[in-house]
Amino acid sequence: MPTTSTLPAWLNRIVDLYNSHSCNQFILTGNTHDLFPGGKEEFVTLTELIAQSIVPRYNVILTYDIGNGLRVERGSDVFGKWNERPEATSKNSRTAIELITLFLRYTANLANIGQTRIKVAVILKDAHLFAGASTSETNALAFLVREWSREPLLTRHDVVSFILAENANDLHPLLRQNSQAAPINVPLPVPAEIDQLLQRSVEPFPLALSELKDQLPHAGRQFAGSTLNSILNLLKLKQHQREAIHQADLARIKAQLIERECPDLIEILPPKMNLDQVQGQEALKKHLRQNIGLWRDQKLDLIPMGYLICGPVGTGKTFLVRCLAGEANVPVVVLKNFRDKWYGSTESNLEKIFRTIKAMGECYVFIDEADQSLGRRDSSGSEPAVSGRIYSMLAQEMSNKENRGRIVWILATSRPDLVEVDLKRPGRIDLKIPLFPTTTPEEGFSLLQTIAQNHGLSLPESDFTKLRATIPDLMTPGEVESLVTDLRRETLLNNEPLAAALQRRFTDYIPPIAHETILAQVQLAVQECSKPEYIPARFRVPISSNV
């Protein structure tokens, strides 16, 4: 194998482990389907990179996948002397693995009796497709592959194997839990590698990159979290359409590329709003802006690991997250449908999500309805095993200190009492933020004004006197948004001012959520709150006195 001076860290680890004779089997997971910088100003697949950079002097390189069967990528003359027609018996996975095992033992025995030493590398592509869930067939297959790293005859000889799978959780337990195999995470490209791709692409795609030439030394950071393959395909499309990529479009394009790589798993909300658009909550906004200032000053040890936003339904928890992201000028990654009914799929989805957000750089990770999404620590419920594993994976990732200052977790729920206590502890959630409904007519009118203005409607200050006595108590932004949207139609059809329509509606107004429910959720938010100054004076006394 080559020296480690010119290789990325994950390739260096493979070389060191193999050259030291401490390991001859490697399980490569993560960004296994991407392109990688190769020699001669080109980008190559992972299989090609292994052949070029890890085993360039090996006599025989065999690859196997369930689509193409067994293929001899190098050394067909050597392998052909032993088996003239490998393709005749290589389509069946079990047969192919048995054939490879026999060849490895054959070459090792040749070396043992003093004949020619034949160096052999085996690459199993998308191994989870034929060595995944435990069955009688895959058990035997996985056992043979595992033995390549354990059988003394093979470990003493020049044999190395690479097992490729996007997610470790998809592999058979015999393989992923093999202590003799080295797990290697293939990361998404770092900004320097993306810059390298863009620099090499200026000549073949001049129109696509015509507006980014001056930004190329730093454009890689803008695409962080994307694969080289997706960026290259984007350049091909833009060049074909004779369109240039503009700096202003990079955030949107990056979101599209990442969402395409993680379909239905995440959504990226580009920053558009800021905390100025949050009504009231001055003490909270001050604290959040201080944290953002520390973030910008790279005082990362002072950045909270996570926030818990709680409060009654409709109080604008998601809206606050959007405004916070815009204030910090970082994207929000929303976890969507990562749960799956198939065994192991949920864990694999989380692996992919974690891999993506780590590559993105600074971002918020938002989990709405956290009481339902985060799983349970105990073993009760309809899907105890899956729920427990989800909880464990998320808890471990949320407390990973390496993420501090890069990834901030935000949980939102109207039932914080149903979120596991361990997930809410300091070191995972460092700030608990309560949101409340309006507590005075003045607050209610201000909320009506703001949302009316967002809909292009006018509600002058002079209208407050007319409405003061009828403005409902405990209104939420979600409630007012729905109300104003409905009244927009009435004001248009009846040609009347908004205040008149509101006054008529408030006369016999029925709140969409009973005040008893709202107050119960307010009490839960108060109990979770990190700082008393976030709590309105009305709610600093027992809730029962507010009913």
Secondary structure as the mmCIF struct_conf table of DSSP 4:
data_model
#
loop_
_struct_conf.conf_type_id
_struct_conf.id
_struct_conf.beg_label_comp_id
_struct_conf.beg_label_asym_id
_struct_conf.beg_label_seq_id
_struct_conf.end_label_comp_id
_struct_conf.end_label_asym_id
_struct_conf.end_label_seq_id
BEND BEND1 THR A 4 THR A 4
TURN_TY1_P TURN_TY1_P1 SER A 5 THR A 6
BEND BEND2 LEU A 7 LEU A 7
HELX_RH_AL_P HELX_RH_AL_P1 ALA A 9 ASN A 19
TURN_TY1_P TURN_TY1_P2 SER A 20 HIS A 21
BEND BEND3 SER A 22 SER A 22
BEND BEND4 ASN A 24 ASN A 24
STRN STRN1 GLN A 25 GLY A 30
BEND BEND5 ASN A 31 ASN A 31
TURN_TY1_P TURN_TY1_P3 THR A 32 HIS A 33
BEND BEND6 ASP A 34 ASP A 34
STRN STRN2 LEU A 35 PRO A 37
BEND BEND7 GLY A 39 GLY A 39
TURN_TY1_P TURN_TY1_P4 LYS A 40 GLU A 41
STRN STRN3 PHE A 43 THR A 45
HELX_RH_AL_P HELX_RH_AL_P2 LEU A 46 LEU A 49
HELX_RH_PI_P HELX_RH_PI_P1 ILE A 50 ILE A 54
BEND BEND8 VAL A 55 VAL A 55
TURN_TY1_P TURN_TY1_P5 PRO A 56 ARG A 57
BEND BEND9 ASN A 59 ASN A 59
STRN STRN4 VAL A 60 ASP A 65
TURN_TY1_P TURN_TY1_P6 ILE A 66 ASN A 68
STRN STRN5 GLY A 69 ARG A 74
HELX_RH_AL_P HELX_RH_AL_P3 SER A 76 TRP A 82
BEND BEND10 GLU A 84 GLU A 84
HELX_RH_3T_P HELX_RH_3T_P1 PRO A 86 ALA A 88
BEND BEND11 THR A 89 THR A 89
BEND BEND12 LYS A 91 ASN A 92
HELX_RH_AL_P HELX_RH_AL_P4 SER A 93 ASN A 112
TURN_TY1_P TURN_TY1_P7 ILE A 113 GLY A 114
BEND BEND13 GLN A 115 GLN A 115
STRN STRN6 VAL A 120 LEU A 124
TURN_TY1_P TURN_TY1_P8 LYS A 125 ASP A 126
HELX_RH_3T_P HELX_RH_3T_P2 ALA A 127 LEU A 129
TURN_TY1_P TURN_TY1_P9 PHE A 130 PHE A 130
BEND BEND14 ALA A 131 ALA A 131
BEND BEND15 ALA A 133 ALA A 133
HELX_RH_AL_P HELX_RH_AL_P5 SER A 136 GLU A 147
TURN_TY1_P TURN_TY1_P10 TRP A 148 ARG A 150
HELX_RH_AL_P HELX_RH_AL_P6 PRO A 152 THR A 155
TURN_TY1_P TURN_TY1_P11 ARG A 156 ARG A 156
BEND BEND16 HIS A 157 ASP A 158
STRN STRN7 VAL A 159 LEU A 164
BEND BEND17 GLU A 166 GLU A 166
HELX_RH_3T_P HELX_RH_3T_P3 ALA A 168 ASP A 170
BEND BEND18 LEU A 171 LEU A 171
HELX_RH_AL_P HELX_RH_AL_P7 PRO A 173 ARG A 176
TURN_TY1_P TURN_TY1_P12 GLN A 177 GLN A 177
TURN_TY1_P TURN_TY1_P13 SER A 179 GLN A 180
BEND BEND19 ALA A 181 ALA A 181
STRN STRN8 ALA A 182 VAL A 186
HELX_LH_PP_P HELX_LH_PP_P1 PRO A 187 VAL A 190
HELX_RH_AL_P HELX_RH_AL_P8 PRO A 191 SER A 201
TURN_TY1_P TURN_TY1_P14 VAL A 202 PRO A 204
TURN_TY1_P TURN_TY1_P15 PRO A 206 LEU A 212
HELX_RH_3T_P HELX_RH_3T_P4 LYS A 213 GLN A 215
HELX_RH_AL_P HELX_RH_AL_P9 LEU A 216 GLN A 222
TURN_TY1_P TURN_TY1_P16 PHE A 223 GLY A 225
BEND BEND20 SER A 226 SER A 226
HELX_RH_AL_P HELX_RH_AL_P10 LEU A 228 GLN A 241
TURN_TY1_P TURN_TY1_P17 ARG A 242 ARG A 242
HELX_LH_PP_P HELX_LH_PP_P2 ALA A 244 HIS A 246
HELX_RH_3T_P HELX_RH_3T_P5 GLN A 247 ASP A 249
HELX_RH_AL_P HELX_RH_AL_P11 LEU A 250 GLU A 261
BEND BEND21 CYS A 262 CYS A 262
TURN_TY1_P TURN_TY1_P18 PRO A 263 LEU A 265
STRN STRN9 ILE A 266 LEU A 269
HELX_RH_3T_P HELX_RH_3T_P6 LEU A 275 GLN A 277
BEND BEND22 VAL A 278 VAL A 278
BEND BEND23 GLY A 280 GLY A 280
HELX_RH_AL_P HELX_RH_AL_P12 GLU A 282 ARG A 296
TURN_TY1_P TURN_TY1_P19 ASP A 297 GLN A 298
HELX_RH_3T_P HELX_RH_3T_P7 LEU A 300 LEU A 302
BEND BEND24 ILE A 303 ILE A 303
BEND BEND25 MET A 305 MET A 305
STRN STRN10 GLY A 306 CYS A 310
BEND BEND26 PRO A 312 PRO A 312
TURN_TY1_P TURN_TY1_P20 VAL A 313 GLY A 314
BEND BEND27 THR A 315 THR A 315
HELX_RH_AL_P HELX_RH_AL_P13 LYS A 317 ALA A 328
TURN_TY1_P TURN_TY1_P21 ASN A 329 ASN A 329
STRN STRN11 VAL A 332 LEU A 335
BEND BEND28 ASN A 337 ASN A 337
BEND BEND29 LYS A 341 TRP A 342
TURN_TY1_P TURN_TY1_P22 TYR A 343 GLY A 344
HELX_RH_AL_P HELX_RH_AL_P14 SER A 345 MET A 360
BEND BEND30 GLU A 362 GLU A 362
STRN STRN12 CYS A 363 ILE A 367
BEND BEND31 ASP A 368 GLU A 369
HELX_RH_AL_P HELX_RH_AL_P15 ALA A 370 SER A 373
BEND BEND32 LEU A 374 LEU A 374
BEND BEND33 ARG A 377 SER A 379
BEND BEND34 GLY A 381 GLU A 383
HELX_RH_AL_P HELX_RH_AL_P16 PRO A 384 MET A 398
TURN_TY1_P TURN_TY1_P23 SER A 399 SER A 399
HELX_RH_3T_P HELX_RH_3T_P8 LYS A 401 ASN A 403
TURN_TY1_P TURN_TY1_P24 ARG A 404 ARG A 406
STRN STRN13 ILE A 407 THR A 413
BEND BEND35 SER A 414 SER A 414
HELX_RH_3T_P HELX_RH_3T_P9 PRO A 416 LEU A 418
BEND BEND36 VAL A 419 VAL A 419
HELX_RH_3T_P HELX_RH_3T_P10 VAL A 421 LYS A 424
BEND BEND37 ARG A 425 ARG A 425
TURN_TY1_P TURN_TY1_P25 PRO A 426 ARG A 428
STRN STRN14 LEU A 431 PRO A 434
BEND BEND38 THR A 440 THR A 440
HELX_RH_AL_P HELX_RH_AL_P17 PRO A 441 ASN A 454
TURN_TY1_P TURN_TY1_P26 HIS A 455 GLY A 456
HELX_RH_3T_P HELX_RH_3T_P11 GLU A 461 ASP A 463
HELX_RH_AL_P HELX_RH_AL_P18 PHE A 464 LEU A 467
TURN_TY1_P TURN_TY1_P27 ARG A 468 THR A 470
HELX_LH_PP_P HELX_LH_PP_P3 ILE A 471 PRO A 472
BEND BEND39 ASP A 473 LEU A 474
HELX_RH_AL_P HELX_RH_AL_P19 PRO A 477 ASN A 494
TURN_TY1_P TURN_TY1_P28 ASN A 495 ASN A 495
HELX_RH_AL_P HELX_RH_AL_P20 LEU A 498 THR A 507
TURN_TY1_P TURN_TY1_P29 ASP A 508 ASP A 508
BEND BEND40 PRO A 512 ILE A 513
HELX_RH_AL_P HELX_RH_AL_P21 HIS A 515 GLU A 528
BEND BEND41 SER A 530 SER A 530
HELX_RH_3T_P HELX_RH_3T_P12 PRO A 532 TYR A 534
BEND BEND42 ILE A 535 ILE A 535
HELX_RH_3T_P HELX_RH_3T_P13 ALA A 537 ARG A 540
BEND BEND43 VAL A 541 VAL A 541
HELX_RH_3T_P HELX_RH_3T_P14 ILE A 543 ASN A 546
#
